[in-house]
Amino acid sequence: MRLTGVPPALPALLLLLPLLAPLLGTGAPAELRVRVRLPDGQVTEESLQADSDADSISLELRKPDGTLVSFTADFKKDVKIFRALILGELEKGQSQFQALCFVTQLQHNEIIPSEAMAKLRQKNPRAVRQAEEVRGLEHLHMDVAVNFSQGTLLSPHLHNVCAEAVDAIFTRQEDVRFWLEQGVDSSVFEALPKASEQAELPRCGQVGDRGKPCVCRYGLSLAWYPCMLKYCHSRDRPTPYKCGIRSCQKSYSFDFYVPQRQLCLWDEDP
């Protein structure tokens, strides 16, 4: 896969093809499907979409256990949304699937810009991609709920992405403070039990009674995503130019309050 303006011999992973860009239009949503290797060694297909007009990127992959994981980056609103659709265990009284959404502040250096993502093409669609860089595990304590009915005030993508997770959308106090300073209305956010109260609650893996409240933990991984642009130098060009991307893998662990152990059956005490 390659980037615009790169000599054919340059071993860039992904290219931006200038000849295709006019056909796509400057803001037309673009999709790229790549085969990626998961941390456990298994291979799955990942979909990456970019919309230059909306200035957003989305990524989606299905884990071997059937869980559908998605990531949305909204550059206009400084918001990133993680969603997991987890297959339910019907024999344990769960519904067909359970949805979770985690919303945090987007740092613009976490992933390449949407206009660059929209132009990514791969030379060999059958190749299995493995991240060049494994970034460290990020542990997040999600201590605030997001009001789904007001969610578009935070990001216009939230209604679509988190439609199945109306009562399970979580964020953090530090993110709330940032967004309030940016002018987001406080009605978007709802209080959960205070951190001091949650600290007294056991992890769900330690609770036997499925009707008791506890602190749930859910982990997910973005197996492969373009995290940085690469720049090359040439005698023919006075300034460095974009010539490829660097790919990353990153894992996240989310802790959040659930009113019943039944809503966190995957969390086993280590």
VEXDO-840770 format. One record per residue (C-alpha): y, z, x; residue number from 1. Coordinates in nm, 4 decimals, always signed. Layout:
<nodes>
+----------+----------+----------+-----+
!       c2 !       c3 !       c1 ! num !
+----------+----------+----------+-----+
!        Y !        Z !        X ! NUM !
...
+----------+----------+----------+-----+
</nodes>
This chain:
<nodes>
+----------+----------+----------+-----+
!       c2 !       c3 !       c1 ! num !
+----------+----------+----------+-----+
!  +0.0000 !  +0.0000 !  +0.0000 !   1 !
!  +0.3455 !  -0.0931 !  +0.1312 !   2 !
!  +0.7271 !  -0.0491 !  +0.1083 !   3 !
!  +1.0070 !  -0.3114 !  +0.0714 !   4 !
!  +1.1085 !  -0.5071 !  +0.3758 !   5 !
!  +0.8212 !  -0.3958 !  +0.5989 !   6 !
!  +0.6596 !  -0.6432 !  +0.8405 !   7 !
!  +0.3000 !  -0.7236 !  +0.7327 !   8 !
!  +0.1562 !  -0.5726 !  +1.0487 !   9 !
!  +0.3089 !  -0.2307 !  +0.9852 !  10 !
!  +0.0326 !  +0.0126 !  +0.8779 !  11 !
!  +0.2292 !  +0.1696 !  +0.5924 !  12 !
!  +0.0271 !  +0.3329 !  +0.3152 !  13 !
!  +0.2456 !  +0.2226 !  +0.0228 !  14 !
!  +0.4986 !  -0.0560 !  +0.0014 !  15 !
!  +0.7868 !  -0.1326 !  -0.2275 !  16 !
!  +0.7466 !  -0.4999 !  -0.3052 !  17 !
!  +1.0917 !  -0.6612 !  -0.3365 !  18 !
!  +0.9568 !  -0.9722 !  -0.5062 !  19 !
!  +0.8123 !  -0.7702 !  -0.7938 !  20 !
!  +1.1129 !  -0.5457 !  -0.8473 !  21 !
!  +1.3248 !  -0.8076 !  -1.0333 !  22 !
!  +1.0312 !  -0.8755 !  -1.2651 !  23 !
!  +1.0020 !  -0.5075 !  -1.3490 !  24 !
!  +1.3721 !  -0.4586 !  -1.4129 !  25 !
!  +1.5745 !  -0.1773 !  -1.2671 !  26 !
!  +1.4775 !  +0.0860 !  -1.5201 !  27 !
!  +1.1476 !  -0.0347 !  -1.6669 !  28 !
!  +0.8758 !  +0.2354 !  -1.6610 !  29 !
!  +0.6134 !  +0.1505 !  -1.3991 !  30 !
!  +0.2590 !  +0.2791 !  -1.3605 !  31 !
!  +0.0342 !  +0.3025 !  -1.0574 !  32 !
!  -0.3327 !  +0.4043 !  -1.0753 !  33 !
!  -0.4949 !  +0.5352 !  -0.7607 !  34 !
!  -0.8348 !  +0.6813 !  -0.6783 !  35 !
!  -0.7922 !  +1.0218 !  -0.5139 !  36 !
!  -1.0202 !  +1.2757 !  -0.3523 !  37 !
!  -0.9988 !  +1.6231 !  -0.5049 !  38 !
!  -1.0073 !  +1.9430 !  -0.2933 !  39 !
!  -1.3776 !  +1.9876 !  -0.3840 !  40 !
!  -1.4583 !  +1.6418 !  -0.2472 !  41 !
!  -1.5055 !  +1.4646 !  -0.5808 !  42 !
!  -1.3146 !  +1.1462 !  -0.6637 !  43 !
!  -1.1062 !  +1.0861 !  -0.9757 !  44 !
!  -0.8421 !  +0.8395 !  -1.0940 !  45 !
!  -0.4804 !  +0.9470 !  -1.0980 !  46 !
!  -0.2002 !  +0.7839 !  -1.2941 !  47 !
!  +0.1561 !  +0.7909 !  -1.1609 !  48 !
!  +0.4437 !  +0.6719 !  -1.3800 !  49 !
!  +0.8130 !  +0.6429 !  -1.3012 !  50 !
!  +1.1121 !  +0.5708 !  -1.5234 !  51 !
!  +1.4292 !  +0.4948 !  -1.3286 !  52 !
!  +1.6516 !  +0.5058 !  -1.6379 !  53 !
!  +1.5289 !  +0.8521 !  -1.7361 !  54 !
!  +1.5096 !  +0.9480 !  -1.3665 !  55 !
!  +1.1671 !  +1.1002 !  -1.4135 !  56 !
!  +0.8166 !  +1.0850 !  -1.2693 !  57 !
!  +0.4853 !  +1.1843 !  -1.4251 !  58 !
!  +0.1407 !  +1.2265 !  -1.2752 !  59 !
!  -0.1871 !  +1.2752 !  -1.4616 !  60 !
!  -0.5485 !  +1.3257 !  -1.3565 !  61 !
!  -0.8715 !  +1.4472 !  -1.5130 !  62 !
!  -1.0770 !  +1.7102 !  -1.3299 !  63 !
!  -1.4577 !  +1.6869 !  -1.3179 !  64 !
!  -1.4859 !  +1.9650 !  -1.5793 !  65 !
!  -1.2846 !  +1.7535 !  -1.8252 !  66 !
!  -0.9532 !  +1.9385 !  -1.7842 !  67 !
!  -0.6536 !  +1.7041 !  -1.8030 !  68 !
!  -0.3761 !  +1.8045 !  -1.5618 !  69 !
!  -0.0285 !  +1.6522 !  -1.5733 !  70 !
!  +0.2936 !  +1.7003 !  -1.3784 !  71 !
!  +0.6371 !  +1.5804 !  -1.4908 !  72 !
!  +0.9486 !  +1.5773 !  -1.2717 !  73 !
!  +1.2801 !  +1.5490 !  -1.4582 !  74 !
!  +1.5418 !  +1.4867 !  -1.1892 !  75 !
!  +1.8313 !  +1.4774 !  -1.4356 !  76 !
!  +1.7638 !  +1.8302 !  -1.5584 !  77 !
!  +1.6171 !  +1.9835 !  -1.2405 !  78 !
!  +1.2972 !  +2.0625 !  -1.4303 !  79 !
!  +0.9305 !  +2.0200 !  -1.3461 !  80 !
!  +0.6546 !  +2.0708 !  -1.6036 !  81 !
!  +0.2880 !  +2.1383 !  -1.5354 !  82 !
!  +0.0472 !  +2.0976 !  -1.8252 !  83 !
!  -0.3249 !  +2.1691 !  -1.8457 !  84 !
!  -0.5467 !  +2.0690 !  -2.1389 !  85 !
!  -0.8565 !  +2.2846 !  -2.0908 !  86 !
!  -1.1743 !  +2.2090 !  -2.2818 !  87 !
!  -1.2652 !  +2.5057 !  -2.5035 !  88 !
!  -1.5983 !  +2.6870 !  -2.5094 !  89 !
!  -1.6975 !  +2.6469 !  -2.8737 !  90 !
!  -1.9920 !  +2.8866 !  -2.8386 !  91 !
!  -1.7406 !  +3.1578 !  -2.7429 !  92 !
!  -1.5247 !  +3.0978 !  -3.0489 !  93 !
!  -1.2598 !  +2.8870 !  -2.8780 !  94 !
!  -1.0969 !  +2.5763 !  -3.0230 !  95 !
!  -1.1817 !  +2.2302 !  -2.8944 !  96 !
!  -0.9221 !  +2.2589 !  -2.6196 !  97 !
!  -0.6525 !  +2.4978 !  -2.5009 !  98 !
!  -0.3155 !  +2.3820 !  -2.3706 !  99 !
!  -0.0901 !  +2.5545 !  -2.1172 ! 100 !
!  +0.2566 !  +2.4523 !  -1.9943 ! 101 !
!  +0.4391 !  +2.5962 !  -1.6938 ! 102 !
!  +0.8048 !  +2.5022 !  -1.6421 ! 103 !
!  +0.9960 !  +2.5666 !  -1.3201 ! 104 !
!  +1.3006 !  +2.4426 !  -1.1321 ! 105 !
!  +1.2566 !  +2.1090 !  -0.9555 ! 106 !
!  +1.3672 !  +2.0862 !  -0.5950 ! 107 !
!  +1.4649 !  +1.7262 !  -0.5192 ! 108 !
!  +1.2872 !  +1.7226 !  -0.1832 ! 109 !
!  +0.9475 !  +1.8000 !  -0.3431 ! 110 !
!  +0.8667 !  +1.4417 !  -0.4394 ! 111 !
!  +1.0100 !  +1.0956 !  -0.3750 ! 112 !
!  +1.2906 !  +0.9660 !  -0.6021 ! 113 !
!  +1.1984 !  +0.7948 !  -0.9274 ! 114 !
!  +1.3444 !  +0.4578 !  -0.8213 ! 115 !
!  +1.1174 !  +0.4571 !  -0.5141 ! 116 !
!  +0.8131 !  +0.5666 !  -0.7158 ! 117 !
!  +0.8735 !  +0.2871 !  -0.9682 ! 118 !
!  +0.8257 !  +0.0275 !  -0.6938 ! 119 !
!  +0.5093 !  +0.1645 !  -0.5361 ! 120 !
!  +0.2161 !  -0.0773 !  -0.5165 ! 121 !
!  -0.1192 !  -0.0433 !  -0.3463 ! 122 !
!  -0.2814 !  -0.3102 !  -0.1332 ! 123 !
!  -0.6386 !  -0.1966 !  -0.2035 ! 124 !
!  -0.6865 !  -0.0437 !  -0.5535 ! 125 !
!  -1.0478 !  +0.0536 !  -0.4717 ! 126 !
!  -0.9500 !  +0.2688 !  -0.1741 ! 127 !
!  -0.9897 !  +0.6458 !  -0.2143 ! 128 !
!  -0.6662 !  +0.8195 !  -0.1212 ! 129 !
!  -0.6626 !  +1.1527 !  +0.0576 ! 130 !
!  -0.3389 !  +1.3431 !  +0.1156 ! 131 !
!  -0.1946 !  +1.3317 !  +0.4666 ! 132 !
!  -0.0465 !  +1.6809 !  +0.4302 ! 133 !
!  -0.1885 !  +1.9857 !  +0.2541 ! 134 !
!  +0.0968 !  +2.2103 !  +0.1472 ! 135 !
!  +0.0401 !  +2.5826 !  +0.1031 ! 136 !
!  -0.0680 !  +2.7511 !  -0.2196 ! 137 !
!  +0.2294 !  +2.8591 !  -0.4324 ! 138 !
!  +0.1791 !  +3.1686 !  -0.6470 ! 139 !
!  +0.4111 !  +3.2011 !  -0.9471 ! 140 !
!  +0.4534 !  +3.4912 !  -1.1892 ! 141 !
!  +0.5547 !  +3.3414 !  -1.5244 ! 142 !
!  +0.7349 !  +3.6206 !  -1.7073 ! 143 !
!  +0.9414 !  +3.4328 !  -1.9704 ! 144 !
!  +0.8320 !  +3.2180 !  -2.2665 ! 145 !
!  +0.9981 !  +2.8872 !  -2.3575 ! 146 !
!  +1.0910 !  +2.8298 !  -2.7226 ! 147 !
!  +0.9291 !  +2.4953 !  -2.8044 ! 148 !
!  +1.1673 !  +2.4233 !  -3.0944 ! 149 !
!  +1.4627 !  +2.4392 !  -2.8506 ! 150 !
!  +1.2792 !  +2.2859 !  -2.5572 ! 151 !
!  +1.4691 !  +1.9561 !  -2.5526 ! 152 !
!  +1.7789 !  +2.1522 !  -2.4478 ! 153 !
!  +1.5924 !  +2.2238 !  -2.1235 ! 154 !
!  +1.4303 !  +1.8801 !  -2.0798 ! 155 !
!  +1.3827 !  +1.5884 !  -2.3210 ! 156 !
!  +1.0270 !  +1.5546 !  -2.1852 ! 157 !
!  +0.9150 !  +1.9001 !  -2.2936 ! 158 !
!  +0.8449 !  +1.8098 !  -2.6589 ! 159 !
!  +0.6021 !  +1.5333 !  -2.5683 ! 160 !
!  +0.4393 !  +1.6974 !  -2.2688 ! 161 !
!  +0.3931 !  +2.0426 !  -2.4249 ! 162 !
!  +0.3311 !  +1.9434 !  -2.7893 ! 163 !
!  -0.0186 !  +2.0979 !  -2.7818 ! 164 !
!  +0.1025 !  +2.4152 !  -2.6078 ! 165 !
!  +0.3679 !  +2.5314 !  -2.8563 ! 166 !
!  +0.2849 !  +2.9015 !  -2.8076 ! 167 !
!  +0.1900 !  +2.8799 !  -2.4409 ! 168 !
!  +0.4937 !  +2.7517 !  -2.2498 ! 169 !
!  +0.5977 !  +2.9776 !  -1.9630 ! 170 !
!  +0.8695 !  +2.9978 !  -1.6998 ! 171 !
!  +1.0195 !  +3.2565 !  -1.4605 ! 172 !
!  +1.3249 !  +3.4815 !  -1.4650 ! 173 !
!  +1.4699 !  +3.3176 !  -1.1518 ! 174 !
!  +1.4409 !  +2.9731 !  -1.3075 ! 175 !
!  +1.6040 !  +3.0952 !  -1.6290 ! 176 !
!  +1.9014 !  +3.2304 !  -1.4316 ! 177 !
!  +1.9458 !  +2.8930 !  -1.2596 ! 178 !
!  +1.9306 !  +2.6942 !  -1.5847 ! 179 !
!  +2.1683 !  +2.9319 !  -1.7657 ! 180 !
!  +2.4177 !  +2.8742 !  -1.4840 ! 181 !
!  +2.3734 !  +2.4989 !  -1.5439 ! 182 !
!  +2.4725 !  +2.5470 !  -1.9088 ! 183 !
!  +2.1307 !  +2.5568 !  -2.0792 ! 184 !
!  +2.1471 !  +2.7602 !  -2.4011 ! 185 !
!  +1.9789 !  +3.1005 !  -2.3921 ! 186 !
!  +1.7982 !  +3.0226 !  -2.7204 ! 187 !
!  +1.5528 !  +2.8161 !  -2.5143 ! 188 !
!  +1.4015 !  +3.1303 !  -2.3660 ! 189 !
!  +1.2094 !  +3.4180 !  -2.5220 ! 190 !
!  +1.1243 !  +3.7542 !  -2.3727 ! 191 !
!  +0.7696 !  +3.8520 !  -2.2846 ! 192 !
!  +0.6654 !  +4.2088 !  -2.2024 ! 193 !
!  +0.8774 !  +4.3248 !  -1.9087 ! 194 !
!  +0.7431 !  +4.2848 !  -1.5565 ! 195 !
!  +0.7001 !  +4.6629 !  -1.5309 ! 196 !
!  +0.4921 !  +4.6618 !  -1.8502 ! 197 !
!  +0.2906 !  +4.3611 !  -1.7360 ! 198 !
!  +0.2244 !  +4.5332 !  -1.4031 ! 199 !
!  +0.0395 !  +4.8036 !  -1.5949 ! 200 !
!  -0.1826 !  +4.5484 !  -1.7667 ! 201 !
!  -0.5148 !  +4.4571 !  -1.6050 ! 202 !
!  -0.6103 !  +4.1084 !  -1.4980 ! 203 !
!  -0.8012 !  +3.9349 !  -1.7742 ! 204 !
!  -1.1087 !  +3.9159 !  -1.5555 ! 205 !
!  -1.1270 !  +4.2964 !  -1.5665 ! 206 !
!  -1.1065 !  +4.3203 !  -1.9469 ! 207 !
!  -1.4233 !  +4.3227 !  -2.1556 ! 208 !
!  -1.2648 !  +4.3386 !  -2.5014 ! 209 !
!  -1.1525 !  +3.9854 !  -2.5972 ! 210 !
!  -0.8904 !  +4.1225 !  -2.8341 ! 211 !
!  -0.6974 !  +4.3156 !  -2.5656 ! 212 !
!  -0.3806 !  +4.1895 !  -2.3891 ! 213 !
!  -0.3996 !  +4.1141 !  -2.0174 ! 214 !
!  -0.2495 !  +3.9106 !  -1.7342 ! 215 !
!  -0.4137 !  +3.5698 !  -1.7081 ! 216 !
!  -0.4324 !  +3.3554 !  -1.3959 ! 217 !
!  -0.4659 !  +2.9783 !  -1.3974 ! 218 !
!  -0.4799 !  +2.7543 !  -1.0923 ! 219 !
!  -0.4288 !  +2.3811 !  -1.0607 ! 220 !
!  -0.3879 !  +2.1299 !  -0.7820 ! 221 !
!  -0.1957 !  +1.8061 !  -0.7399 ! 222 !
!  -0.4529 !  +1.6249 !  -0.5271 ! 223 !
!  -0.2312 !  +1.3378 !  -0.4112 ! 224 !
!  +0.1342 !  +1.2570 !  -0.4644 ! 225 !
!  +0.4118 !  +1.0824 !  -0.2672 ! 226 !
!  +0.6110 !  +1.3749 !  -0.1325 ! 227 !
!  +0.8344 !  +1.2022 !  +0.1232 ! 228 !
!  +0.9723 !  +0.8634 !  +0.2177 ! 229 !
!  +0.9038 !  +0.7315 !  +0.5673 ! 230 !
!  +1.1771 !  +0.5589 !  +0.7642 ! 231 !
!  +1.1257 !  +0.3031 !  +1.0400 ! 232 !
!  +1.3466 !  +0.1674 !  +1.3175 ! 233 !
!  +1.3843 !  -0.1954 !  +1.4207 ! 234 !
!  +1.5830 !  -0.3830 !  +1.6799 ! 235 !
!  +1.6953 !  -0.6184 !  +1.4043 ! 236 !
!  +1.8398 !  -0.3408 !  +1.1875 ! 237 !
!  +2.1210 !  -0.1070 !  +1.2885 ! 238 !
!  +2.0022 !  +0.1764 !  +1.0641 ! 239 !
!  +1.6575 !  +0.3199 !  +0.9729 ! 240 !
!  +1.4971 !  +0.1653 !  +0.6639 ! 241 !
!  +1.2359 !  +0.2806 !  +0.4115 ! 242 !
!  +0.8935 !  +0.1629 !  +0.5165 ! 243 !
!  +0.6347 !  +0.3834 !  +0.3468 ! 244 !
!  +0.5560 !  +0.7212 !  +0.1993 ! 245 !
!  +0.3900 !  +1.0401 !  +0.3104 ! 246 !
!  +0.1351 !  +1.1823 !  +0.0682 ! 247 !
!  +0.0778 !  +1.5511 !  -0.0017 ! 248 !
!  -0.1633 !  +1.7817 !  -0.1799 ! 249 !
!  -0.0419 !  +2.1105 !  -0.3266 ! 250 !
!  -0.2058 !  +2.3899 !  -0.5245 ! 251 !
!  -0.0437 !  +2.6352 !  -0.7647 ! 252 !
!  -0.1538 !  +2.9666 !  -0.9141 ! 253 !
!  +0.0182 !  +3.0918 !  -1.2300 ! 254 !
!  +0.0041 !  +3.4490 !  -1.3649 ! 255 !
!  +0.1164 !  +3.4982 !  -1.7265 ! 256 !
!  +0.0804 !  +3.7379 !  -2.0192 ! 257 !
!  -0.1680 !  +3.6701 !  -2.2986 ! 258 !
!  -0.1946 !  +3.8906 !  -2.6100 ! 259 !
!  -0.5739 !  +3.8500 !  -2.6189 ! 260 !
!  -0.8394 !  +3.8155 !  -2.3501 ! 261 !
!  -0.9888 !  +3.5408 !  -2.5706 ! 262 !
!  -0.7052 !  +3.3114 !  -2.4556 ! 263 !
!  -0.8083 !  +3.3368 !  -2.0900 ! 264 !
!  -1.1866 !  +3.3094 !  -2.0731 ! 265 !
!  -1.1814 !  +3.1066 !  -1.7485 ! 266 !
!  -1.0255 !  +3.3930 !  -1.5513 ! 267 !
!  -1.3040 !  +3.5899 !  -1.3913 ! 268 !
!  -1.2502 !  +3.8980 !  -1.1783 ! 269 !
!  -1.2942 !  +3.7912 !  -0.8127 ! 270 !
+----------+----------+----------+-----+
</nodes>
